[in-house]
């Protein structure tokens, strides 16, 4: 029976191509606008590391100017640490399962072939970075923890850079030149693009950029010195009695990031207490002049602290949903005009014995077909909308694709919207009395 109703629906659509096209277009516009904004919001607010997001914690210590307004929440505290504090914590025996200190930098890669040198983002970090964030390896492995202690010239590179420099072959054991230094490659990372890039310094501004293609020991990077490319904020002048680099490393400037893996709530509580005690100890030597404020935030909390999903994104989703509702209401009017226009056909079917339920089901199948066509049209419009987003906003290249979940959502939402819009028109035409209609034909 369903296939029969489907054939009747197809014939009905062909008889009224303009009206049917208007309904498909109305639904397609609503679905396209909503899915464009919702897809961006969905990918922005997704959990970048769902199996570990509850045990990975960003660390904040409030070392800022005591003359400024006291802090009340993690959003009021600088999101980064000083090099001095990060190094102290990294070298301490803390309650964490693992912890990592790092910062963003860049360097000029000098290829061995005739290709000209080019800039590349660099992550200066520790060996624990790869285990903490479950970084997948295509070849080799991370460097050893002893390489951190020895300030060794080793590196892990990304698959994209490996393809460019070594044609995708196993480059473990080869060397890569960064600026004027050579680094021995210990591993090649497979495709790895957590969205958003939660561990980065500027989570709110560059959360959706590509991951770095070069990782080197932080202990060696500061020896270079290899400067930071992320945000650097200072409130206190450097110590002029020290060399410039040493003064910067010992300063109250915040420019490094620190993460800890805390597997249980008890461990998180112990780590928080450890941080409080660390700050109290630092107060005794004249640092941390503000009230005691230490914060640890898991991945999802950290995304909220940094407002990865901004309020304007939420507003756009709500506005696009309202636009979808307007399109659905317009579709209700068009469906009502379409079904009432074929009242004679309905009366004939009723006079020949068709029940109200049969008429209702037949027309509901037609509504569902229009919904599927509207969903397909909306998917195409959403794709165009996402391409426009990519062209207008830098760093959104990873937020402009419709994955299978979003495709199914678009078609399902359009079908549901069409059926919802068609319930009243379909019910109305099914209630028409055949006798009076046949007399007027």
MIVOTOR-273732 format. One line per 3 residues: number of its first residue (from 1); their letters; for each residue x, y, z of C-alpha. Coordinates in Angstrom, 2 decimals. Each point is the difference from the previous one (the first is absolute). Last residue first. Example, Ala and Ser with C-alpha at 12.3 -4.5 7.8 and 13.67 -1.06 7.14 Angstrom:
2	SA	13.67:-1.06:7.14; -1.37:-3.44:0.66 $
% end
This chain:
441	XXX	-18.21:18.97:-9.73; -2.22:1.85:2.48; -2.19:-2.99:0.78 $
438	XXX	3.09:-2.14:0.59; 1.23:2.40:2.69; -3.25:-0.10:1.96 $
435	XXX	-0.06:-3.76:0.06; 3.68:-0.54:0.76; 0.03:1.64:3.46 $
432	XXX	3.44:1.52:0.66; 1.67:-1.35:3.13; 3.01:-1.46:-1.83 $
429	XXX	0.70:3.43:-1.52; 0.29:1.57:3.45; 2.12:-2.79:1.46 $
426	XXX	2.50:0.35:-2.86; 0.04:3.80:0.30; 0.45:-0.25:3.82 $
423	XXX	2.71:-2.67:-0.01; 1.92:1.52:-2.90; 2.23:2.40:1.93 $
420	XXX	1.00:-2.72:2.46; 0.58:-2.39:-2.88; 2.12:2.63:-1.77 $
417	XXX	1.96:0.82:3.15; 0.66:-3.70:0.68; 1.19:-0.52:-3.57 $
414	XXX	2.20:3.09:0.17; 1.43:-1.01:3.37; 0.76:-3.52:-1.24 $
411	XXX	1.69:1.29:-3.15; 2.13:2.50:1.90; 0.75:-2.36:2.90 $
408	XXX	1.09:-2.78:-2.35; 2.40:2.38:-1.71; 1.23:1.32:3.38 $
405	XXX	0.71:-3.49:1.29; 1.68:-0.99:-3.27; 2.43:2.96:0.29 $
402	XXX	-0.82:3.33:-1.58; 3.24:1.92:-0.31; 0.79:3.62:0.71 $
399	XXX	1.31:-0.05:3.56; 3.56:-1.16:-0.68; 0.70:2.91:-2.35 $
396	XXX	-1.24:2.50:2.60; 3.45:1.49:0.70; -0.55:3.20:-1.98 $
393	XXX	-3.59:1.07:-0.44; -1.58:1.28:-3.23; 0.97:-2.71:-2.51 $
390	XXX	-0.66:-2.82:2.44; -3.41:1.41:0.97; -0.92:0.29:-3.69 $
387	XXX	0.94:-3.65:-0.49; -2.21:-0.84:2.96; -2.93:1.80:-1.62 $
384	XXX	0.49:-1.86:-3.27; -0.05:-3.30:1.89; -3.11:1.11:1.88 $
381	XXX	-1.69:0.82:-3.32; 0.75:-3.50:-1.29; -1.25:-1.57:3.21 $
378	XXX	-3.14:2.15:-0.13; -0.79:-1.26:-3.51; 0.40:-3.59:1.19 $
375	XXX	-2.13:0.74:3.05; -2.67:1.67:-2.13; -0.13:-3.08:-2.23 $
372	XXX	-0.38:-2.17:3.10; -2.73:2.28:1.35; -1.88:0.03:-3.31 $
369	XXX	0.03:-3.79:0.08; -1.27:0.04:3.60; -2.89:2.29:-1.02 $
366	XXX	-0.91:-2.42:-2.79; 0.04:-2.87:2.48; -2.30:2.06:2.25 $
363	XXX	-2.40:0.41:-2.93; -0.40:-3.75:-0.38; -0.22:-0.62:3.73 $
360	XXX	-2.79:2.57:0.53; -1.98:-1.29:-2.97; 0.31:-3.56:1.34 $
357	XXX	-0.98:1.09:3.50; -3.06:1.87:-1.33; -1.07:-3.24:-1.63 $
354	XXX	0.03:-0.71:-3.72; -3.28:-1.49:-1.21; -0.50:1.28:-3.54 $
351	XXX	-1.74:3.13:1.32; 3.10:0.75:2.13; 2.26:-0.28:-3.03 $
348	XXX	-2.26:2.27:-2.00; -0.17:2.55:2.81; 3.82:0.05:0.28 $
345	XXX	0.35:0.63:-3.73; -2.53:2.81:0.24; 1.83:1.49:3.00 $
342	XXX	3.15:0.41:-2.11; 0.35:3.71:0.61; -0.62:-0.50:3.70 $
339	XXX	3.16:-2.09:0.08; 2.20:2.54:-1.80; -1.30:3.09:1.79 $
336	XXX	0.43:-1.67:3.40; 3.48:-1.14:-0.97; 0.97:3.55:-0.99 $
333	XXX	-1.36:1.45:3.23; 1.80:-2.60:2.14; 3.19:0.57:-2.00 $
330	XXX	-0.07:3.66:0.98; -0.21:-1.08:3.65; 2.99:-2.32:-0.52 $
327	XXX	2.02:2.82:-1.55; -0.77:2.24:2.97; 1.07:-2.80:2.35 $
324	XXX	3.28:-0.36:-1.91; 0.60:3.74:0.40; -0.52:-0.42:3.74 $
321	XXX	2.60:-2.78:-0.04; 2.39:2.30:-1.88; -0.46:2.65:2.67 $
318	XXX	0.70:-2.48:2.81; 3.14:-1.33:-1.69; 1.20:3.55:-0.68 $
315	XXX	-0.49:0.93:3.67; 2.06:-3.01:1.11; 2.84:0.99:-2.31 $
312	XXX	-0.21:3.60:1.25; 0.38:-1.25:3.56; 3.42:-1.48:-0.74 $
309	XXX	0.80:-3.68:-0.13; 3.69:-0.12:0.92; -0.83:2.18:2.98 $
306	XXX	3.40:-0.49:1.65; -1.49:-1.08:3.32; -2.60:-2.11:-1.87 $
303	XXX	2.69:-1.81:-1.96; 1.88:-0.54:3.26; -3.10:-1.50:1.61 $
300	XXX	-0.25:-2.45:-2.89; 3.67:-0.92:0.28; 0.21:-0.21:3.78 $
297	XXX	0.67:3.15:1.99; 2.51:0.46:2.84; 0.04:3.33:1.79 $
294	XXX	2.23:1.71:2.53; -0.86:3.27:1.72; 1.61:1.06:3.29 $
291	XXX	-0.47:3.75:0.39; 2.44:2.13:-2.04; 3.68:0.42:0.85 $
288	XXX	1.04:-3.16:-1.82; 3.77:0.48:0.53; 1.96:1.37:2.97 $
285	XXX	1.97:-3.04:1.15; -2.67:-1.10:2.48; -2.67:0.40:-2.66 $
282	XXX	1.74:-2.71:-2.03; -0.54:-2.50:2.83; -3.68:0.94:0.17 $
279	XXX	-0.24:-0.44:-3.79; 1.42:-3.51:0.26; -2.37:-0.84:2.86 $
276	XXX	-3.00:1.01:-2.11; 1.36:-2.01:-2.93; 0.37:-3.10:2.20 $
273	XXX	-3.56:0.45:1.26; -1.24:0.04:-3.59; 2.03:-3.14:-0.70 $
270	XXX	-1.51:-1.78:3.00; -3.53:0.96:-1.10; 0.70:-1.22:-3.55 $
267	XXX	1.36:-3.28:1.38; -3.14:-0.45:2.05; -2.17:0.74:-3.04 $
264	XXX	1.85:-2.75:-1.86; 2.32:-0.25:-3.02; 1.82:3.33:0.23 $
261	XXX	2.03:0.70:-3.13; 1.65:3.41:0.26; 0.34:2.84:-2.49 $
258	XXX	2.22:3.10:-0.10; 0.22:2.73:-2.61; 2.75:2.58:-0.42 $
255	XXX	-0.06:3.75:-0.63; -0.55:1.82:3.32; 2.52:2.74:0.85 $
252	XXX	0.92:0.09:3.70; 3.68:-0.16:-0.90; 2.59:-2.74:0.51 $
249	XXX	-0.01:-1.12:-3.64; -0.06:3.63:-1.16; 2.93:0.96:2.21 $
246	XXX	1.97:-3.00:-1.28; -0.61:1.07:-3.59; 0.89:3.65:0.67 $
243	XXX	3.13:-0.66:2.07; -0.66:0.74:3.67; 0.40:3.26:1.96 $
240	XXX	-2.80:1.57:-2.01; -2.63:-2.19:1.68; -2.94:0.19:-2.37 $
237	XXX	-2.82:2.47:0.62; -3.25:-1.27:1.50; -3.41:-0.42:-1.59 $
234	XXX	0.84:-2.38:-2.82; -2.08:-1.82:-2.61; 1.32:-2.21:-2.79 $
231	XXX	-2.49:-1.46:-2.49; 1.25:-2.69:-2.35; 3.06:0.03:-2.25 $
228	XXX	2.51:-0.61:2.80; 3.68:0.44:-0.80; 2.51:-2.77:-0.59 $
225	XXX	3.01:0.77:2.19; 1.71:-2.13:-0.94; 0.20:-1.30:3.60 $
222	XXX	-3.75:0.57:0.38; -0.64:-2.45:-2.84; 2.33:-2.64:1.43 $
219	XXX	-1.93:-0.38:3.25; -3.25:0.24:-1.92; 0.85:-3.20:-1.86 $
216	XXX	-1.17:0.18:-3.64; -3.31:-0.42:-1.81; -0.43:0.94:-3.68 $
213	XXX	-3.16:-0.12:-2.15; -2.18:2.06:2.31; -3.72:-0.61:-0.02 $
210	XXX	-2.03:1.82:-2.61; -2.03:2.98:1.18; -3.36:-0.46:1.71 $
207	XXX	0.78:1.23:3.51; 1.88:3.02:-1.24; -1.92:2.83:1.71 $
204	XXX	-1.71:-1.47:3.08; 2.59:-2.67:0.66; 2.88:2.47:-0.23 $
201	XXX	2.60:-2.04:1.88; -0.75:-3.29:-1.75; -1.07:-3.12:1.91 $
198	XXX	-3.62:0.18:-1.17; 0.61:-0.27:-3.71; -3.77:-0.03:-0.61 $
195	XXX	-0.25:-2.37:-1.70; 2.83:-2.47:0.45; 1.89:-0.38:-3.30 $
192	XXX	2.26:-3.01:-0.13; 0.88:-1.75:-3.27; 2.94:-2.25:0.88 $
189	XXX	2.94:1.38:1.96; 3.51:-0.85:-1.20; 2.61:-1.08:2.53 $
186	XXX	3.58:0.29:1.22; 1.26:2.59:-2.49; 3.51:1.27:0.75 $
183	XXX	0.14:3.78:0.16; 2.42:2.28:-1.86; 0.44:3.64:0.96 $
180	XXX	0.38:3.19:-2.09; -3.70:0.79:-0.43; -1.62:-3.42:0.39 $
177	XXX	1.83:-2.66:-1.97; -1.50:-3.49:0.02; 2.00:-3.15:0.49 $
174	XXX	-0.69:-3.63:-0.90; -0.26:-2.75:2.62; -3.75:-0.39:-0.47 $
171	XXX	-0.88:1.28:-3.49; -2.28:-2.88:-1.01; -1.14:0.99:-3.48 $
168	XXX	-2.76:2.53:-0.70; 1.91:1.82:-2.73; 2.77:0.91:2.47 $
165	XXX	-0.29:3.77:0.33; -3.60:0.69:-1.03; -1.50:-3.29:1.12 $
162	XXX	1.84:0.26:3.32; -1.32:3.54:0.43; -3.58:-1.19:-0.49 $
159	XXX	0.54:-3.05:2.21; 1.18:2.10:2.92; 3.49:0.19:1.46 $
156	XXX	1.58:-1.20:3.25; 3.35:1.55:0.83; 3.34:-0.60:1.63 $
153	XXX	2.85:2.36:0.89; 0.45:-1.21:3.60; -0.36:2.33:2.99 $
150	XXX	1.38:-2.83:2.14; -2.91:-0.02:2.46; -2.58:0.10:-2.78 $
147	XXX	1.91:-2.66:-1.94; -0.06:-2.17:3.14; -3.79:-0.03:-0.26 $
144	XXX	0.45:-1.81:-3.30; -1.12:1.41:-3.36; -3.46:-0.88:-1.25 $
141	XXX	-0.47:-3.04:-2.26; 0.86:-1.35:-3.43; -2.29:0.17:-3.01 $
138	XXX	-3.71:0.79:-0.39; -0.46:1.07:3.61; -3.29:0.94:1.68 $
135	XXX	0.02:2.76:2.69; -1.88:-1.21:3.07; 0.01:3.44:1.68 $
132	XXX	1.81:-1.09:3.15; 2.24:-2.50:-1.79; 1.22:2.47:-2.61 $
129	XXX	0.51:2.93:2.36; 2.00:-2.14:2.48; 3.15:0.43:-2.11 $
126	XXX	0.13:3.69:0.86; -0.93:3.10:-2.00; 1.04:2.55:-2.58 $
123	XXX	-2.74:-0.07:-2.65; 1.19:1.36:-3.34; -1.91:1.72:-2.80 $
120	XXX	1.79:-0.08:-3.35; 1.53:2.69:-2.20; 1.50:-0.91:-3.37 $
117	XXX	3.42:-0.54:-1.56; 0.13:-0.32:-3.81; -0.35:-3.45:-1.59 $
114	XXX	3.21:-1.16:-1.65; 0.28:-3.07:2.19; 1.32:-0.22:3.56 $
111	XXX	-2.84:2.16:1.30; 0.68:2.96:2.35; -2.92:0.39:2.41 $
108	XXX	-0.20:3.50:1.47; -1.24:0.01:3.58; -3.08:0.64:2.07 $
105	XXX	-1.00:0.05:3.65; -2.85:-1.12:2.27; 0.64:-0.90:3.63 $
102	XXX	0.22:-3.06:2.19; -0.09:-1.58:3.46; -1.46:-3.49:0.45 $
99	XXX	-1.39:-2.05:2.84; -0.54:-3.68:0.69; -1.72:-2.01:2.72 $
96	XXX	-0.14:3.18:2.06; 0.67:0.00:3.79; 3.05:2.28:-0.48 $
93	XXX	3.67:-0.95:0.37; 1.43:3.22:-1.37; 2.02:0.56:-3.18 $
90	XXX	-3.00:0.87:-2.14; -1.48:2.15:2.76; 3.16:2.09:0.31 $
87	XXX	0.33:0.24:-3.77; -3.56:1.24:-0.37; 0.49:2.52:2.78 $
84	XXX	3.18:1.47:-1.50; -1.29:0.03:-3.55; -2.90:2.11:1.20 $
81	XXX	-3.41:-1.53:-0.36; -2.85:0.44:-2.47; -3.78:0.55:0.12 $
78	XXX	0.36:3.27:1.98; -2.68:0.03:2.67; -3.41:1.69:-0.32 $
75	XXX	-1.56:-2.87:-1.95; 1.03:-2.40:2.77; -2.34:1.84:2.37 $
72	XXX	-0.14:2.84:2.52; 3.27:1.83:-0.51; 0.99:3.08:1.96 $
69	XXX	-0.01:3.30:-1.92; 3.50:1.23:-0.85; 2.56:1.33:2.45 $
66	XXX	1.37:-3.47:0.79; 1.24:-0.36:-3.62; -0.27:-3.63:-1.07 $
63	XXX	1.34:-3.28:1.41; -3.33:-1.83:-0.06; 0.84:-3.61:-0.77 $
60	XXX	-1.92:-1.90:-2.67; 0.37:-3.69:-0.90; -1.83:-1.75:-2.85 $
57	XXX	-1.37:-3.40:0.97; -0.24:-3.30:-1.89; -2.07:-2.63:1.84 $
54	XXX	-3.54:0.81:-1.23; 1.09:0.61:-3.60; 1.55:-3.45:-0.19 $
51	XXX	-2.36:-2.18:-2.07; -1.65:3.00:-1.66; 3.17:1.65:-1.40 $
48	XXX	-1.17:2.98:-2.07; -3.48:0.11:1.60; -2.16:1.93:-2.46 $
45	XXX	-0.96:3.63:0.54; 1.62:1.38:-3.14; -1.12:-2.92:-2.16 $
42	XXX	-3.65:0.30:1.06; 0.02:3.82:-0.20; 1.40:-0.04:-3.54 $
39	XXX	-2.50:-2.70:-0.98; -2.86:1.92:1.67; 0.73:3.20:-1.91 $
36	XXX	0.03:-1.66:-3.42; -2.70:-2.52:0.96; -2.47:2.76:0.92 $
33	XXX	0.50:2.03:-3.17; -0.17:-3.04:-2.28; -2.99:-1.52:1.82 $
30	XXX	-2.02:3.20:-0.31; 1.00:0.60:-3.61; -0.66:-3.64:-0.92 $
27	XXX	-3.41:0.00:1.67; -1.11:3.04:-1.99; 1.62:-1.34:-3.17 $
24	XXX	-1.72:-3.38:0.28; -3.33:1.74:0.60; 0.53:2.36:-2.95 $
21	XXX	1.00:-2.94:-2.21; -3.22:-1.82:0.88; -2.07:3.04:-0.92 $
18	XXX	1.82:0.41:-3.30; -0.01:-3.71:-0.89; -3.72:-0.61:0.68 $
15	XXX	-0.81:-3.07:-2.10; 3.50:-1.46:0.48; -0.32:0.17:3.79 $
12	XXX	-3.34:-1.80:-0.18; 1.47:-2.77:-2.18; 2.85:-0.48:2.48 $
9	XXX	-2.46:-0.17:2.89; -2.16:-2.57:-1.82; 3.10:-2.12:-0.66 $
6	XXX	0.98:0.22:3.66; -3.51:-0.93:1.08; 0.29:-3.15:-2.10 $
3	XXX	3.44:-0.76:1.45; -1.45:0.39:3.49; -2.85:-2.37:-0.76 $
% end
